[in-house]
Amino acid sequence: MKNISLIINVILLAAVAVLFVLVLGNKNQQQAGETYVINDSIASSFTLPIAYINVDSLLLNYQFAREANEVLIKKEEDSRLTFNTKARQLQNEVAEFQSKLENNAFLSRERAEREQTRLVQKQQELQELEAKLAQELFAQQQKVNEQLRDTIDNFLQQYNKNKKYEIILSNTGNDNILHANKKYDITKDVIEQLNKRLGKK
């Protein structure tokens, strides 16, 4: 009789435990479901204080950036023309020297050596010119990049006084932001404002 009572108590205890688990588990699921619904409705109406700018689009459409890029391209073309002209002159002189050397046109060996030394010196000067032109172009590019960055930074400080963004991200070729809601893209507005501001100067 004692054993039967003990078995019944164990069964009752197990049943209570199972009921407890079922009720508690169901309550947690309901709460999780309710939280999800609340979060979903908040997410649909809530806008985070962040924005992003597509830098590629900005550089293509911002007038200052386009003009600065044109200046750089012209400088690079001028540098290339200067270098190629001098390189062609040297090439012609080397070819003439080779022809004279092969046809024994030099009156003395000393004259041939002097001409060769002059051509070697000219080749070194041409290499120095190439390095100088590349350095000048790089310096101008750095200067333009700095001006562009300063212009955009100064503009964004003014722009953000009304917008109150906590973070403004840059996105280049979708490298930094893989996916974002279009409502966070302020590129078009920034380009319009920048160009309007540039027109007033």
C-alpha positions in Angstrom: 0.0 0.0 0.0 2.9 2.3 0.9 4.5 1.5 -2.5 1.3 2.3 -4.4 1.0 5.7 -2.7 4.7 6.5 -3.4 4.2 5.6 -7.1 1.1 7.8 -7.4 3.0 10.7 -5.8 5.9 10.3 -8.3 3.4 10.2 -11.2 1.6 13.3 -9.9 4.9 15.1 -9.4 6.0 14.2 -13.0 2.6 15.4 -14.4 2.9 18.7 -12.5 6.5 19.1 -13.9 5.3 18.4 -17.4 2.4 20.9 -17.1 4.7 23.5 -15.6 7.1 23.1 -18.6 4.3 23.3 -21.1 2.7 26.4 -19.6 5.9 28.2 -19.1 7.2 27.3 -22.6 4.0 28.5 -24.2 4.1 31.8 -22.3 7.7 32.5 -23.4 6.7 31.8 -27.0 3.7 34.2 -26.8 6.0 36.9 -25.3 8.6 36.4 -28.0 5.8 36.6 -30.7 4.4 39.8 -29.2 7.9 41.3 -29.0 8.5 40.5 -32.6 5.3 42.1 -33.7 6.1 45.2 -31.6 9.6 45.4 -33.0 8.3 44.9 -36.5 5.9 47.8 -36.3 8.5 50.0 -34.7 11.0 49.2 -37.3 8.6 50.1 -40.1 8.0 53.6 -38.8 11.3 54.3 -37.1 14.2 56.0 -39.0 17.7 55.6 -37.6 19.8 58.8 -37.3 22.3 57.6 -40.0 22.8 58.2 -43.7 25.2 57.3 -46.4 26.6 59.0 -49.5 27.5 57.2 -52.7 31.0 58.7 -53.3 31.2 57.5 -57.0 28.0 59.3 -57.8 29.0 62.4 -55.8 32.3 62.7 -57.7 30.6 62.2 -61.1 27.9 64.8 -60.4 29.5 67.4 -58.1 30.6 70.3 -60.4 33.8 71.1 -58.4 34.9 67.5 -58.5 34.3 67.3 -62.3 36.2 70.6 -62.9 39.1 69.5 -60.7 39.3 66.1 -62.5 39.4 68.0 -65.9 42.3 70.1 -64.6 44.2 66.9 -63.5 43.5 65.2 -66.8 44.8 68.2 -68.8 47.9 68.4 -66.6 48.6 64.6 -67.1 48.1 65.0 -70.9 50.5 68.0 -71.0 53.1 66.1 -69.0 52.8 63.1 -71.2 53.2 65.3 -74.3 56.3 67.0 -72.9 57.9 63.7 -72.0 57.0 62.0 -75.3 58.4 64.9 -77.3 61.7 64.9 -75.5 61.9 61.0 -75.6 61.3 61.1 -79.4 64.0 63.7 -79.8 66.4 61.6 -77.8 65.5 58.5 -79.8 66.2 60.3 -83.1 69.6 61.5 -81.8 70.5 57.9 -80.6 69.5 56.5 -84.0 71.6 59.2 -85.7 74.6 58.4 -83.4 74.2 54.7 -84.2 74.2 55.4 -87.9 77.3 57.6 -87.7 79.1 55.0 -85.6 78.3 52.1 -88.1 79.4 54.3 -91.1 82.6 55.5 -89.4 81.4 59.1 -89.8 83.1 60.4 -86.6 86.5 62.0 -87.3 87.9 60.6 -84.1 87.2 58.2 -81.4 87.1 61.0 -78.8 84.3 62.8 -80.8 82.2 59.5 -80.8 82.8 59.1 -77.0 81.8 62.7 -76.3 78.6 62.3 -78.3 77.9 59.0 -76.5 78.4 60.7 -73.1 76.1 63.6 -74.1 73.4 61.1 -75.1 73.7 59.2 -71.8 73.5 62.5 -69.9 70.4 63.4 -71.9 68.8 60.1 -71.1 69.4 60.6 -67.4 67.8 64.1 -67.7 64.8 62.6 -69.4 64.4 60.1 -66.6 64.7 62.9 -64.1 62.1 64.9 -66.0 59.7 61.9 -66.0 60.1 61.5 -62.2 59.6 65.3 -61.8 56.4 65.4 -63.9 55.0 62.4 -62.0 55.8 64.0 -58.7 54.1 67.3 -59.8 51.0 65.4 -61.0 50.8 63.5 -57.7 51.2 66.7 -55.7 48.4 68.4 -57.6 46.2 65.3 -57.2 46.8 65.3 -53.4 46.0 69.0 -53.3 42.7 68.6 -55.3 41.7 65.6 -53.1 42.4 67.7 -50.0 40.3 70.6 -51.3 37.5 68.2 -52.2 37.6 66.6 -48.8 37.6 69.9 -47.0 34.7 71.2 -49.2 32.6 68.2 -48.5 33.5 68.1 -44.8 32.6 71.8 -44.3 29.4 71.4 -46.3 28.3 68.3 -44.3 28.9 70.1 -41.0 26.5 72.8 -42.1 24.1 70.4 -43.8 23.9 68.2 -40.7 22.9 71.1 -38.4 19.3 70.7 -39.6 19.4 66.9 -40.4 20.8 65.8 -37.1 22.4 62.6 -38.3 24.6 60.7 -35.8 26.6 59.1 -38.6 27.1 59.8 -42.3 28.8 56.9 -44.1 30.6 56.9 -47.4 29.9 54.2 -49.9 32.2 53.6 -52.9 31.1 51.0 -55.4 29.0 49.3 -52.7 32.1 48.4 -50.8 31.2 49.7 -47.4 27.4 49.2 -47.4 26.3 45.9 -48.9 22.6 46.6 -48.4 20.6 49.6 -47.1 17.2 51.1 -47.3 17.1 53.8 -49.9 15.7 56.2 -47.3 19.2 56.4 -45.8 20.8 57.5 -49.1 21.3 61.2 -49.1 23.6 61.4 -52.1 21.2 63.2 -54.5 20.3 65.8 -51.9 24.0 66.4 -51.0 25.0 66.8 -54.7 22.1 69.3 -55.3 23.1 71.3 -52.3 26.8 71.3 -53.1 26.2 72.4 -56.6 23.8 75.1 -55.5 26.4 76.3 -53.0 29.1 76.3 -55.6 27.0 78.4 -57.9 26.6 81.1 -55.3 30.3 81.6 -55.0 
